[in-house]
Amino acid sequence: MKKMKLSVLLAMFALVIGVLAACGGNAGGNESEGDTSGDSNGGGGEASETSIVVAGSSAMQPLVAAAAEQYKGENADADIQVQAGGSGAGLSQVQEGTIDIGNSDVFAEEKEGIDAGAIVDHQVAVVGMTAAINPKADVDDLTKQQLIDIFTGKVTNWSDVGGADMDITLVNRPDSSGTRDTFVKYALDGETPAEGVTEDSSNTVKQIVADTDGAIGYLALSYFDDDTIVKSKIDGVEATNETIGSGDFPIWAYQHSYTNGEPEGLAKEFLDYMLSDEVQTTIVPEQGYVPMTDMQVERDAEGNLTEK
């Protein structure tokens, strides 16, 4: 009888142990599923479904930041971190998968070390660029040849192009800058700029040009929002949405938002939002950019211009 009772107790003890083990295994399974749901939302990066990191072109930063703020105002759970760093950094980081969206002023094909076939291009706007001149230089219109002569160091005094008798100070961008790539390609016809002050941040370039007598740099049109610097015409043509859209003003570039593969989750939702009528008809022009729908011409990665 005692042996029988002991065997029953042992059987019950084994049953309890089995139930507890099953519960423990199920709890571990649920935790694993939760971890999976917190993976990147697609398009690279390590963000959760409600958080993405966008970085790259400083020329794009004002536009993307404004759109992100409005999007977050309408979607309280969304966390969109917008950083600069330059087009080269944006392309390399999205290729590596360390950010969700990499912003660039240039096609990925134009940047050395970038596998354009591995990332996906989303063109969200067009940016115009032109020379930014210190007001004391007394110049507001340059021919393209004068611009080339100034930035290659052949002309060193503003009096040689109809301005004040004042030395010219060049303010350049680093090689990683998409703004530099665009300006060199379409304003300087590929000529290499002479040495000068080198600064990556567009805000800092604007401040240096404004504070330095005789300085000249180049900026996206969104930075010409006050009278501290002069927005130069090129060959008598002012940079406007209309002249850029028609192709009459030559210095412009697509604003590319690249993802590592097709975007998903918040990355896709935000890019769709960037291309929506709500953004293209309000934030894009308000921030000094050209809506994609205003473009009557288009360019490829080699710079070939064709009518739409």
C-alpha positions as CSV (number, residue, x, y, z in Angstrom):
1,M,0.0,0.0,0.0
2,K,2.8,2.4,0.9
3,K,4.6,1.5,-2.3
4,M,1.4,2.2,-4.3
5,K,1.0,5.6,-2.6
6,L,4.6,6.5,-3.3
7,S,4.3,5.6,-7.0
8,V,1.1,7.8,-7.3
9,L,2.9,10.7,-5.6
10,L,5.9,10.4,-8.0
11,A,3.5,10.3,-11.0
12,M,1.7,13.5,-9.8
13,F,5.1,15.2,-9.2
14,A,6.3,14.4,-12.7
15,L,3.0,15.7,-14.1
16,V,3.4,19.1,-12.3
17,I,7.0,19.4,-13.5
18,G,5.9,18.8,-17.1
19,V,3.2,21.4,-16.9
20,L,5.6,24.0,-15.5
21,A,8.2,23.3,-18.2
22,A,5.5,23.7,-20.9
23,C,4.4,27.1,-19.5
24,G,8.0,28.2,-19.2
25,G,8.7,27.3,-22.9
26,N,5.6,29.1,-24.0
27,A,6.6,32.3,-22.2
28,G,10.0,32.2,-23.9
29,G,8.3,31.8,-27.3
30,N,6.1,34.8,-26.6
31,E,9.2,36.9,-25.7
32,S,10.9,35.8,-28.9
33,E,7.9,36.9,-31.0
34,G,7.9,40.3,-29.3
35,D,11.6,40.8,-30.1
36,T,10.9,40.0,-33.8
37,S,8.2,42.6,-34.0
38,G,10.6,45.2,-32.7
39,D,13.0,44.7,-35.7
40,S,13.7,47.4,-38.3
41,N,10.7,48.5,-40.3
42,G,12.4,47.9,-43.6
43,G,14.6,50.2,-45.6
44,G,17.6,49.6,-43.4
45,G,18.3,51.0,-39.9
46,E,17.6,49.6,-36.5
47,A,14.4,51.6,-35.7
48,S,11.2,50.1,-34.3
49,E,7.9,50.4,-36.1
50,T,7.4,53.9,-34.6
51,S,10.9,55.2,-34.9
52,I,13.2,55.9,-37.9
53,V,16.4,57.8,-38.4
54,V,16.8,60.0,-41.5
55,A,20.3,61.5,-42.3
56,G,22.4,62.9,-45.1
57,S,22.2,66.0,-47.2
58,S,22.3,69.3,-45.3
59,A,20.5,70.9,-48.2
60,M,17.5,68.6,-47.7
61,Q,17.5,68.9,-43.9
62,P,15.1,71.9,-43.7
63,L,12.5,70.2,-45.9
64,V,12.6,66.8,-44.3
65,A,12.6,68.3,-40.8
66,A,9.6,70.4,-41.6
67,A,7.7,67.5,-43.1
68,A,8.7,65.3,-40.1
69,E,7.4,67.8,-37.6
70,Q,4.0,68.0,-39.4
71,Y,3.8,64.3,-39.7
72,K,4.5,63.8,-36.0
73,G,1.9,66.4,-35.2
74,E,-0.6,64.2,-37.0
75,N,0.8,60.9,-35.8
76,A,1.7,61.2,-32.1
77,D,3.4,57.7,-31.9
78,A,5.8,58.4,-34.7
79,D,9.5,59.3,-33.8
80,I,11.4,60.6,-36.9
81,Q,14.9,61.8,-36.1
82,V,16.3,64.0,-38.9
83,Q,20.0,64.6,-39.1
84,A,22.5,66.1,-41.6
85,G,26.1,64.9,-42.2
86,G,26.3,65.3,-46.0
87,S,25.0,63.3,-49.0
88,G,28.0,60.9,-48.9
89,A,27.4,60.0,-45.3
90,G,23.7,59.5,-46.0
91,L,24.3,57.2,-48.9
92,S,27.0,55.1,-47.1
93,Q,25.0,54.8,-43.9
94,V,21.8,53.7,-45.6
95,Q,23.8,51.2,-47.6
96,E,25.3,49.9,-44.4
97,G,21.8,49.7,-42.8
98,T,22.6,52.0,-39.9
99,I,19.9,54.5,-40.8
100,D,16.5,54.0,-42.3
101,I,16.5,56.8,-45.0
102,G,19.6,58.4,-46.5
103,N,19.2,61.8,-48.1
104,S,21.3,62.9,-51.0
105,D,21.5,65.8,-53.5
106,V,23.1,63.4,-56.0
107,F,22.3,60.1,-57.6
108,A,23.9,57.1,-55.8
109,E,25.6,56.3,-59.1
110,E,27.6,59.5,-58.8
111,K,29.2,58.6,-55.4
112,E,32.2,56.3,-55.3
113,G,31.9,53.3,-53.0
114,I,28.1,53.2,-53.3
115,D,26.3,50.2,-54.8
116,A,23.4,52.0,-56.5
117,G,21.8,48.7,-57.3
118,A,21.5,47.8,-53.6
119,I,19.5,50.8,-52.5
120,V,16.2,52.3,-53.7
121,D,15.8,55.9,-54.9
122,H,12.8,58.0,-53.9
123,Q,12.9,61.5,-55.5
124,V,10.8,63.7,-53.2
125,A,11.6,67.3,-54.5
126,V,14.0,69.4,-56.4
127,V,16.5,71.9,-54.9
128,G,17.9,74.9,-56.7
129,M,21.3,76.2,-55.8
130,T,23.2,79.3,-56.6
131,A,26.1,81.5,-55.5
132,A,25.8,83.2,-52.1
133,I,27.6,86.5,-52.1
134,N,28.5,88.9,-49.2
135,P,26.5,92.1,-49.8
136,K,29.6,94.4,-49.6
137,A,30.9,92.8,-52.8
138,D,28.1,94.7,-54.6
139,V,27.4,92.0,-57.2
140,D,24.1,90.2,-57.8
141,D,24.6,88.7,-61.2
142,L,27.4,86.6,-62.7
143,T,27.9,84.9,-66.0
144,K,28.7,81.2,-65.7
145,Q,32.2,81.9,-67.0
146,Q,32.7,84.6,-64.3
147,L,31.5,82.1,-61.7
148,I,34.0,79.5,-63.0
149,D,36.8,82.1,-63.0
150,I,36.0,83.1,-59.4
151,F,35.8,79.6,-58.0
152,T,38.9,78.3,-59.8
153,G,41.0,81.3,-58.6
154,K,41.5,83.1,-61.9
155,V,39.5,86.1,-60.6
156,T,40.4,87.2,-57.1
157,N,38.9,90.7,-56.8
158,W,35.3,91.7,-57.1
159,S,36.2,94.8,-59.2
160,D,37.1,92.4,-62.1
161,V,33.4,91.3,-62.4
162,G,31.9,94.8,-61.9
163,G,31.8,94.8,-58.1
164,A,33.6,96.6,-55.3
165,D,37.4,96.8,-55.1
166,M,37.6,93.9,-52.6
167,D,39.4,90.6,-52.3
168,I,37.3,87.5,-52.9
169,T,37.1,84.8,-50.2
170,L,36.0,81.4,-51.4
171,V,33.8,79.3,-49.1
172,N,33.7,75.7,-50.3
173,R,32.2,72.4,-49.2
174,P,34.0,69.1,-48.5
175,D,34.2,66.4,-51.1
176,S,31.5,64.4,-49.4
177,S,29.0,67.2,-49.9
178,G,26.2,66.6,-52.5
179,T,25.8,70.4,-52.7
180,R,29.4,70.7,-53.8
181,D,28.9,67.9,-56.4
182,T,25.9,69.6,-57.9
183,F,27.5,73.0,-57.9
184,V,30.7,71.8,-59.5
185,K,28.8,69.8,-62.1
186,Y,26.2,72.3,-63.2
187,A,27.7,75.7,-62.2
188,L,31.4,75.2,-62.8
189,D,31.1,72.7,-65.7
190,G,33.2,70.2,-63.8
191,E,36.1,72.5,-63.0
192,T,37.8,71.9,-59.6
193,P,37.4,74.8,-57.1
194,A,40.4,76.5,-55.7
195,E,41.3,76.2,-52.1
196,G,39.3,78.3,-49.6
197,V,37.4,78.0,-46.4
198,T,35.8,74.5,-46.3
199,E,32.6,74.0,-44.3
200,D,30.0,71.3,-44.6
201,S,27.0,72.8,-42.7
202,S,24.9,75.0,-44.9
203,N,23.9,77.2,-41.9
204,T,27.6,77.8,-41.2
205,V,28.4,78.6,-44.8
206,K,25.6,81.2,-44.8
207,Q,27.0,82.7,-41.6
208,I,30.6,82.9,-42.9
209,V,29.5,84.5,-46.2
210,A,27.3,87.0,-44.3
211,D,30.1,87.9,-41.8
212,T,33.1,87.9,-44.2
213,D,33.6,90.9,-46.5
214,G,34.0,89.8,-50.1
215,A,33.0,86.1,-49.4
216,I,31.3,83.9,-51.8
217,G,29.9,80.4,-51.3
218,Y,27.0,78.4,-52.6
219,L,23.7,77.3,-51.0
220,A,20.4,75.7,-51.6
221,L,17.7,78.3,-52.3
222,S,16.0,77.5,-49.0
223,Y,18.8,79.3,-47.2
224,F,18.2,82.7,-48.9
225,D,15.5,83.7,-46.5
226,D,16.9,87.1,-45.4
227,D,19.1,89.9,-46.7
228,T,22.3,88.9,-45.0
229,I,23.5,87.3,-48.2
230,V,22.9,88.0,-51.9
231,K,21.3,85.3,-54.1
232,S,23.2,85.6,-57.4
233,K,21.5,85.4,-60.8
234,I,23.4,83.4,-63.4
235,D,23.6,84.9,-66.9
236,G,20.8,87.2,-65.9
237,V,18.4,84.4,-64.9
238,E,17.1,84.3,-61.3
239,A,16.7,81.0,-59.6
240,T,13.0,80.5,-59.1
241,N,10.6,77.5,-59.1
242,E,9.5,78.5,-62.6
243,T,13.0,78.9,-64.1
244,I,14.2,75.7,-62.5
245,G,11.0,73.8,-63.6
246,S,11.5,74.9,-67.2
247,G,15.2,74.1,-67.2
248,D,16.2,77.8,-67.8
249,F,18.2,77.9,-64.6
250,P,20.8,75.2,-64.7
251,I,21.9,74.6,-61.1
252,W,19.5,72.2,-59.5
253,A,19.3,68.6,-58.3
254,Y,16.8,66.1,-57.2
255,Q,16.3,65.5,-53.5
256,H,16.8,61.8,-53.2
257,S,15.7,59.8,-50.2
258,Y,17.3,56.3,-50.4
259,T,16.3,53.2,-48.6
260,N,18.1,49.8,-48.2
261,G,15.6,47.8,-50.2
262,E,11.9,48.6,-50.6
263,P,10.7,50.6,-47.5
264,E,8.3,49.2,-45.0
265,G,6.5,50.5,-41.9
266,L,7.1,54.0,-40.8
267,A,9.8,54.6,-43.5
268,K,7.3,53.8,-46.3
269,E,4.6,55.8,-44.6
270,F,6.8,58.9,-44.2
271,L,8.1,58.7,-47.8
272,D,4.5,58.4,-49.1
273,Y,3.7,61.4,-47.0
274,M,6.6,63.4,-48.5
275,L,5.1,62.8,-52.0
276,S,1.6,63.5,-51.0
277,D,-0.3,66.6,-52.3
278,E,-0.4,67.9,-48.7
279,V,3.4,68.2,-48.6
280,Q,4.2,68.9,-52.3
281,T,1.8,71.8,-52.5
282,T,2.6,73.4,-49.1
283,I,5.8,72.5,-47.2
284,V,7.9,71.9,-50.4
285,P,7.4,75.4,-51.9
286,E,7.2,77.1,-48.5
287,Q,10.7,75.7,-47.6
288,G,12.2,77.0,-50.9
289,Y,12.1,73.7,-52.9
290,V,10.5,72.8,-56.2
291,P,7.6,70.3,-56.1
292,M,8.1,67.3,-58.4
293,T,4.9,68.1,-60.2
294,D,6.4,71.5,-61.3
295,M,9.2,70.0,-63.2
296,Q,8.8,70.2,-67.0
297,V,12.2,68.6,-67.6
298,E,14.1,65.7,-66.0
299,R,17.7,64.7,-65.6
300,D,19.4,61.3,-65.4
301,A,22.5,60.4,-63.4
302,E,24.8,61.5,-66.3
303,G,23.2,65.0,-66.3
304,N,21.3,64.6,-69.6
305,L,18.3,66.9,-69.7
306,T,15.1,66.0,-71.5
307,E,11.6,67.3,-71.6
308,K,8.9,65.3,-69.8
